[in-house]
Amino acid sequence: MSTFRVPVQPSLFAWAIENSGKDPSALYKQFKSLPSWESGEVLPTYKQLEDFAAATYTPFGDFFLKEAPTVEIPIPDFRTIGNRELRRPTPDLLETIFISEQRQEWYRNHALSSGAELLSFVGSLTIQDSIYSAAESIREQLQFTMPERRQDSSWTAALRRLIDTAEEAGILVMVSGIVGLNTSRPLNPDEFRGFALADSLAPLVFVNGTDTKAAQIFTLVHEICHLWLGQTALTDSFVSTAETNETELWCNRVAAEVLVPKNSLIGNFEGSVEAEELERLARIYKVSTLAVLKSIYDANLIPWEKFLTAYDEEYSRIRKILSKKTKSTGGDFYNTHPLRVSRRFAKAVINDTKTGRTLHRDAYRLLGTKKYETFAKLGEKVGVN
């Protein structure tokens, strides 16, 4: 089998390299014969092609096509980065959406068989609704009012509590910075920051965990706004200087009002948009300094020109800080994994498996585990005895 040569259209190699999002030089170093494959001078062996497919996250069967397939995102795409055209979705993004859809489908069937009631907040609003009334509805549902938030000692504490209250409301919240369990495949926040999969029985929000905690908080609330609209959406949910469509503008404004209520901000704002003042306000509201700055502008506390200048300065300052930070090692598996798959989802799968309705092999696949010991410890962590 290893000596069998596979005829492949040469153009498919370049397509696979670009689509993988990997550094091409690393792939050329790994596959010494790659230039010869691309020129058509040499055909790869079956084993070589299998390895190349795995390295580029490309379905093996795609290499038997006459031309590169058109890859489409399976959910509505609201992402925009200025006026630049977005490059096609990476395998990391597509696989993350696919895994989330599988989990949502299982949970929806579980909810139906359990006689769960429809969640009234899904699709309860439209973008014609008031920003302030919408924010109040979401804030109350999530128990994320200012008095409650003052109890949070840090952005991490605020995020964990927000995740917990969202899951108590019936939302599956998944926060992960990697594809599945593959720590060598980090998700790129420049490609997407989150997405929402709307469903009246199994609403799901995925948050890109490679972002800062403050950014994750904003993304989570932004995606929850899409659920209140009854929308499935892939977004960058970024507090940018230019909005692109009415829906994203509405979701960003509602999310900002949920997190930084206008009346509260007016009372706390001391007139400066210097870094020290932005950080002080960010600590109060447990959001990013950029979110604070955008809220200051939306509250008509500074003019547009001053906002633009301050935004560029603050964005540059934050990028410098982030570039100096070392990457996280990922922490303890049993602390991070329930967040990656949703504690609510994990608990439902493990309980269902214990009753015999779900096979262990299916539970392992859904939870991303491989052996019973891990499955059992995960159950203990999420409170399943």
C-alpha angles and dihedrals in degrees: 000000000000092000095050110111119219121214108228130174103251093225090063092070093060090045092052092048093051093042092052093062089221127134104270092214090061091053093047088051091049095046108042093182094053095104089053091050091050092051092047092237093118132026120221120243118246091256093047091052091048090053092046091050090051092047092052095039089239123149105250092229092060089074090066092060123103092230139010113284122241107250115210129186109244095220133052110284117220096165120129132167106194107294095318119123111247117240117239117283117276122234087249092062095042093049091048091053091046093051091048092049090051091052092046092051092052092047093048091054089046091051092049093050090047092054094243117177123241114263107246096205094064106099093359095129141048130202087256089069119101116272090225098047090045091050091048091051092051094041092053093046091050094042088231100138121143095257090053092044093055087069091063110098096198145002089266092054091047092050093048092050091047090051091049095050092045090053091047086057089056102264120133105225118194120184116183138146096199140057107262106310096328106119090185090066107065118183116244114231089201088066097046139340100199149324140217127219106199120214131146092226103030112023110178134196124190119197123194103240095201090078123088117275090250091053091047090055091054092045092050093052092043091054091046087056087059089054090053086054090048090240132144106212144163111213145167088219090198125158093237132166094246128048118207109197140013096252095053091043090053094046092048092049094047092047090050091050091048091053102032109027110209097228091050092047093051089055094048102039113104097191102259129107094192117130094257093056093044091051091049091054092042089057091051095051098030093233135114122281088243090056089050091050092050090049090051089055094044089053088057091242093130133025124252096255092053090047093053093050094045092045093054091047094048093045091053091048093052093047090054091051093048092048090059096050120100119235119262118252090223098251128233112345095224091052097046102036097065087056091049095054099027120261090235091053094045092050092050094049094047093047091048091050092051090055091051097244093112121046117236091238090056091046091051090051093048094046097039094239128133108197141035095247091060091044092052094047090048088054091053090050093055094043103260111141 
